[in-house]
């Protein structure tokens, strides 16, 4: 009967979710209730895959379910089979959300090429959120626990209700307009969890454009992990919660100190090792240079020259001594043959009128003028009687033979 009734094949049911069970097969079994009664419901995994449920449904959620009523043959009871489920009162907002999301995606505002890198080490953190509440407390507590020296710049914004979107935009632009030395290195925008109406400021186009235009990296941390808003897609990084955003944005200072100390120790060890090695090389080079340096070579050549000079002087002295000995011998020999020495012994040197030496009496006639040279002068004389001793000796020899 239910299947034949067209009206029962396409109905809407509003109620509060209870007894919500996610089966391992992917199906969801739950109950919708209101002040007047309860209705057992189911949603097949195929309907979920086709986009029938776009949020994590849980106990206490108020929803509107579209589907059909049929009899569950096993128990004979009727049951509602949901094909689509939306949050109660959020249908129009969901439609608006999907439309804006498609438009911004078409404009390229979700493209990875426009996302700024998140710096690893920061000095200043900008926060745009409500000045009171769990979100700001979580961000501040976790950030300062990780880095006690961090400077947090809070822009107290309205994050829910009328004026929330302009307030968030003003917060982003105010932080971006700070002087270079005061600007934050990262900005966290966000708030705690809530309904789609509560989070709607972060689904506004003006907020998305302010996030996209900001030249400081922005982390979007809106609601709980299951909540997704437009700024999550536009921001440079999405964090599932404000607490997670603080952990993603702020480095852990103690770990940084330990890492830095390990780097210092490693660098010091490497420097010591390299210094000692270079000192050894310097000493080795000094030894080589001491042999190759011009000063050393000059000293070596100078010593060689001095030694050569001494050797040369010794050789010259030896040679001179030997030559002087020979000269003395020759001098003595010549001295024995010297005419002057003979003249001193009583001999004389006789020359004729023509100045030629008289070596035989046969070249002199009686009356010839002769010059007799002695050791201390000369004598002019004339030849008187001339006797030829060689002729007399011959005659004497002849007489002896005859006798």
Rosetta blueprint (number, residue, H / E / L):
1 X L
2 X L
3 X L
4 X L
5 X L
6 X H
7 X H
8 X H
9 X H
10 X L
11 X E
12 X E
13 X E
14 X E
15 X E
16 X E
17 X E
18 X E
19 X E
20 X E
21 X E
22 X E
23 X L
24 X L
25 X L
26 X L
27 X L
28 X E
29 X E
30 X E
31 X E
32 X E
33 X E
34 X E
35 X L
36 X L
37 X E
38 X E
39 X E
40 X E
41 X E
42 X E
43 X E
44 X L
45 X H
46 X H
47 X H
48 X H
49 X H
50 X H
51 X H
52 X H
53 X E
54 X L
55 X L
56 X L
57 X L
58 X L
59 X L
60 X L
61 X L
62 X E
63 X E
64 X E
65 X E
66 X E
67 X E
68 X E
69 X E
70 X E
71 X E
72 X E
73 X L
74 X L
75 X L
76 X L
77 X E
78 X E
79 X E
80 X E
81 X E
82 X E
83 X E
84 X E
85 X E
86 X E
87 X E
88 X L
89 X L
90 X L
91 X H
92 X H
93 X H
94 X H
95 X H
96 X H
97 X H
98 X H
99 X H
100 X H
101 X H
102 X H
103 X H
104 X H
105 X H
106 X H
107 X L
108 X L
109 X L
110 X L
111 X L
112 X H
113 X H
114 X H
115 X L
116 X L
117 X L
118 X L
119 X L
120 X L
121 X L
122 X L
123 X L
124 X E
125 X E
126 X E
127 X E
128 X E
129 X E
130 X L
131 X L
132 X L
133 X L
134 X H
135 X H
136 X H
137 X H
138 X H
139 X H
140 X H
141 X H
142 X H
143 X H
144 X H
145 X H
146 X H
147 X L
148 X L
149 X L
150 X L
151 X E
152 X E
153 X E
154 X E
155 X E
156 X E
157 X L
158 X L
159 X L
160 X L
161 X L
162 X L
163 X L
164 X H
165 X H
166 X H
167 X H
168 X H
169 X H
170 X H
171 X H
172 X H
173 X H
174 X H
175 X H
176 X H
177 X L
178 X L
179 X L
180 X L
181 X L
182 X L
183 X L
184 X L
185 X L
186 X E
187 X E
188 X E
189 X E
190 X E
191 X E
192 X L
193 X L
194 X L
195 X L
196 X L
197 X L
198 X L
199 X L
200 X H
201 X H
202 X H
203 X H
204 X L
205 X H
206 X H
207 X H
208 X H
209 X H
210 X H
211 X H
212 X H
213 X H
214 X L
215 X L
216 X L
217 X E
218 X E
219 X E
220 X E
221 X E
222 X E
223 X L
224 X L
225 X L
226 X L
227 X L
228 X L
229 X L
230 X H
231 X H
232 X H
233 X H
234 X H
235 X L
236 X L
237 X E
238 X E
239 X L
240 X L
241 X L
242 X H
243 X H
244 X H
245 X H
246 X H
247 X H
248 X H
249 X H
250 X L
251 X L
252 X L
253 X H
254 X H
255 X H
256 X H
257 X H
258 X H
259 X H
260 X H
261 X H
262 X H
263 X H
264 X H
265 X H
266 X H
267 X H
268 X H
269 X H
270 X H
271 X H
272 X H
273 X H
274 X H
275 X H
276 X H
277 X H
278 X H
279 X H
280 X H
281 X H
282 X H
283 X H
284 X H
285 X H
286 X H
287 X H
288 X H
289 X H
290 X H
291 X H
292 X H
293 X L
294 X H
295 X H
296 X H
297 X H
298 X H
299 X H
300 X H
301 X H
302 X H
303 X H
304 X H
305 X H
306 X H
307 X H
308 X H
309 X H
310 X H
311 X H
312 X H
313 X H
314 X H
315 X H
316 X H
317 X H
318 X H
319 X H
320 X H
321 X H
322 X H
323 X H
324 X H
325 X H
326 X H
327 X H
328 X H
329 X H
330 X H
331 X H
332 X H
333 X H
334 X H
335 X H
336 X H
337 X H
338 X L
339 X H
340 X H
341 X H
342 X H
343 X H
344 X H
345 X L
346 X L
347 X L
348 X L
349 X E
350 X E
351 X E
352 X L
353 X L
354 X L
355 X L
356 X L
357 X E
358 X L
359 X L
360 X L
361 X H
362 X H
363 X H
364 X L
365 X L
366 X L
367 X L
368 X L
369 X E
370 X E
371 X E
372 X E
373 X E
374 X E
375 X L
376 X L
377 X E
378 X E
379 X E
380 X E
381 X E
382 X E
383 X L
384 X L
385 X L
386 X L
387 X L
388 X L
389 X H
390 X H
391 X H
392 X H
393 X H
394 X H
395 X H
396 X H
397 X H
398 X H
399 X H
400 X H
401 X H
402 X H
403 X L
